[in-house]
């Protein structure tokens, strides 16, 4: 059974992913940050928050397909 707290985290993550795919990185970042306020250990939200911060500073090309390409190890 999923707790109400976890359901909120999942809903925020889902909304953040939708915004991320639409290249609305600042709005997506806010969703992931809110999810982490509820559950600071939520790994997927941590990953996507970092990716949003990267893309805010380094926007992907207009034809971006949503794939994150690591440049370093």
Secondary structure per residue as TSV (DSSP state, phi and psi in degrees):
chain	resnum	aa	ss	phi	psi
A	1	X	-	360.0	137.1
A	2	X	-	-92.0	131.1
A	3	X	-	-72.9	162.6
A	4	X	H	-61.5	-38.2
A	5	X	H	-61.6	-46.7
A	6	X	H	-66.0	-36.2
A	7	X	H	-61.1	-40.9
A	8	X	H	-63.3	-42.9
A	9	X	H	-61.1	-45.4
A	10	X	H	-63.2	-41.3
A	11	X	H	-64.6	-43.2
A	12	X	H	-65.2	-40.4
A	13	X	H	-63.3	-44.0
A	14	X	H	-60.1	-45.7
A	15	X	H	-64.1	-41.6
A	16	X	H	-61.5	-41.2
A	17	X	H	-63.7	-40.4
A	18	X	H	-62.2	-45.2
A	19	X	H	-66.3	-38.6
A	20	X	H	-58.2	-47.5
A	21	X	H	-65.0	-26.1
A	22	X	T	-87.2	5.7
A	23	X	T	64.3	28.3
A	24	X	-	-99.6	71.7
A	25	X	H	-69.0	-34.4
A	26	X	H	-67.8	-42.9
A	27	X	H	-67.2	-39.4
A	28	X	H	-64.1	-42.8
A	29	X	H	-55.8	-42.1
A	30	X	H	-63.2	-39.7
A	31	X	H	-63.6	-46.2
A	32	X	H	-65.7	-37.2
A	33	X	H	-64.5	-40.5
A	34	X	H	-65.2	-39.3
A	35	X	H	-61.2	-39.8
A	36	X	H	-73.2	-22.2
A	37	X	H	-68.0	-31.1
A	38	X	H	-81.7	-45.1
A	39	X	-	-134.9	95.6
A	40	X	T	-63.9	-14.2
A	41	X	T	-100.7	10.1
A	42	X	-	-72.1	101.6
A	43	X	H	-57.8	-49.3
A	44	X	H	-59.4	-39.1
A	45	X	H	-66.1	-36.5
A	46	X	H	-61.8	-45.3
A	47	X	H	-62.3	-48.9
A	48	X	H	-71.6	-30.1
A	49	X	H	-62.4	-44.9
A	50	X	H	-63.5	-40.4
A	51	X	H	-66.0	-39.8
A	52	X	H	-61.8	-45.2
A	53	X	H	-59.6	-40.7
A	54	X	H	-61.9	-47.6
A	55	X	H	-73.6	-23.6
A	56	X	H	-66.3	-41.5
A	57	X	H	-81.8	-27.2
A	58	X	S	-135.0	76.3
A	59	X	-	-57.2	140.4
A	60	X	-	-74.9	167.5
A	61	X	-	-65.5	160.7
A	62	X	T	-57.5	-32.2
A	63	X	T	-91.8	19.8
A	64	X	-	-54.2	135.4
A	65	X	-	-101.0	9.1
A	66	X	S	92.6	-4.1
A	67	X	-	-86.3	131.0
A	68	X	-	-91.6	123.6
A	69	X	-	-107.2	118.2
A	70	X	-	-72.5	135.5
A	71	X	S	-99.2	-19.7
A	72	X	-	-137.4	165.3
A	73	X	-	-88.4	360.0
